[in-house]
Amino acid sequence: QRILRLAEMCRRLETEEEKVLPFYPSSLAEWEQQDVRRILAASPNEPLARALQDYVGLERFWQRFNKAKLEEKALERARAALAARNRHLRELLQKYLAGAALSQKVPREPPPL
């Protein structure tokens, strides 16, 4: 109940895109979606199915939670890629600076004989 209440409070803070667009487009065919709607509309007979009816309101919460986790993982990978690129660029810069320091030590013209 607490999670549902917090979800209702957070609903006001959603962006327009989050309110309008679904999080996950369905990959089911139209006839499969109709079957799912028909099954969900029917009253469950099994005890476990009846118990799960109490948690249907959490579906949106889990969608948001999973979306946030996916975004977190994507950001971690992007950060790792940027860190690797940063290391590579630093190595190139060190090589360049080492080459520049070497060229200053080497005289431009050979000494006269």
Wavefront OBJ file of the C-alpha trace (Angstrom):
o trace
v 0.000 0.000 0.000
v 2.873 2.334 0.794
v 4.439 1.778 -2.629
v 1.112 2.379 -4.346
v 0.627 5.606 -2.400
v 4.138 6.778 -3.319
v 3.487 5.878 -6.953
v 0.363 8.055 -6.923
v 2.379 10.927 -5.456
v 5.088 10.502 -8.101
v 2.511 10.436 -10.882
v 2.190 14.216 -10.524
v 5.931 14.605 -11.169
v 5.917 12.609 -14.413
v 6.778 14.342 -17.633
v 4.175 14.579 -20.370
v 6.083 11.982 -22.386
v 5.936 9.505 -19.523
v 2.209 10.081 -19.082
v 1.373 9.667 -22.758
v 3.796 7.074 -24.119
v 3.818 3.506 -22.834
v 7.082 2.253 -21.387
v 7.181 -0.936 -23.389
v 5.432 -1.468 -26.693
v 3.861 -4.888 -26.777
v 5.505 -7.526 -28.925
v 2.331 -9.610 -28.957
v 0.180 -9.991 -32.027
v -3.303 -8.449 -31.949
v -5.028 -11.800 -31.397
v -2.613 -12.569 -28.534
v -3.372 -9.212 -26.919
v -7.103 -9.966 -27.154
v -6.538 -13.339 -25.450
v -4.565 -11.638 -22.682
v -7.308 -9.049 -22.130
v -9.961 -11.796 -22.030
v -7.964 -13.838 -19.510
v -7.249 -10.804 -17.317
v -10.925 -9.822 -17.342
v -11.993 -13.283 -16.130
v -12.045 -13.988 -12.409
v -9.120 -16.233 -11.373
v -9.914 -19.688 -9.992
v -6.575 -20.626 -8.454
v -5.553 -19.273 -5.033
v -2.198 -18.001 -6.271
v -3.843 -16.145 -9.158
v -6.324 -14.553 -6.743
v -3.435 -13.474 -4.487
v -1.629 -11.927 -7.461
v -4.697 -9.835 -8.259
v -3.778 -7.726 -5.225
v -0.454 -6.834 -6.862
v -1.692 -5.776 -10.284
v -1.235 -2.152 -9.232
v 2.489 -2.765 -8.855
v 2.893 -3.543 -12.550
v 3.577 0.106 -13.385
v 6.037 0.313 -10.497
v 7.994 -2.672 -11.802
v 7.985 -1.231 -15.321
v 9.487 1.986 -14.005
v 11.945 0.121 -11.802
v 13.134 -2.037 -14.697
v 13.389 0.986 -16.975
v 15.491 2.812 -14.384
v 17.754 -0.232 -13.967
v 18.221 -0.512 -17.740
v 19.103 3.177 -17.962
v 21.534 2.785 -15.062
v 23.289 -0.119 -16.815
v 23.425 1.838 -20.092
v 24.982 4.810 -18.292
v 27.534 2.538 -16.595
v 28.570 1.150 -19.975
v 28.764 4.623 -21.487
v 30.892 5.781 -18.567
v 33.225 2.797 -18.957
v 33.559 3.503 -22.689
v 34.335 7.171 -21.999
v 36.888 6.215 -19.346
v 38.613 3.877 -21.805
v 38.661 6.588 -24.463
v 40.014 9.069 -21.932
v 42.850 6.648 -21.039
v 43.639 6.168 -24.722
v 43.718 9.927 -25.364
v 45.959 10.465 -22.331
v 48.376 7.831 -23.641
v 48.445 9.542 -27.037
v 49.048 12.907 -25.379
v 51.915 11.470 -23.297
v 53.509 9.987 -26.430
v 53.123 13.304 -28.234
v 54.654 15.254 -25.360
v 57.510 12.741 -25.068
v 58.159 13.111 -28.796
v 58.066 16.900 -28.546
v 60.548 16.860 -25.646
v 62.855 14.574 -27.609
v 62.786 16.797 -30.679
v 63.875 19.780 -28.557
v 66.895 17.866 -27.276
v 68.043 16.823 -30.738
v 69.861 19.680 -32.478
v 68.288 20.829 -35.713
v 71.590 21.003 -37.616
v 74.477 18.605 -37.221
v 77.527 20.135 -35.559
v 80.210 21.372 -37.924
v 83.187 19.058 -38.494
l 1 2 3 4 5 6 7 8 9 10 11 12 13 14 15 16 17 18 19 20 21 22 23 24 25 26 27 28 29 30 31 32 33 34 35 36 37 38 39 40 41 42 43 44 45 46 47 48 49 50 51 52 53 54 55 56 57 58 59 60 61 62 63 64 65 66 67 68 69 70 71 72 73 74 75 76 77 78 79 80 81 82 83 84 85 86 87 88 89 90 91 92 93 94 95 96 97 98 99 100 101 102 103 104 105 106 107 108 109 110 111 112 113
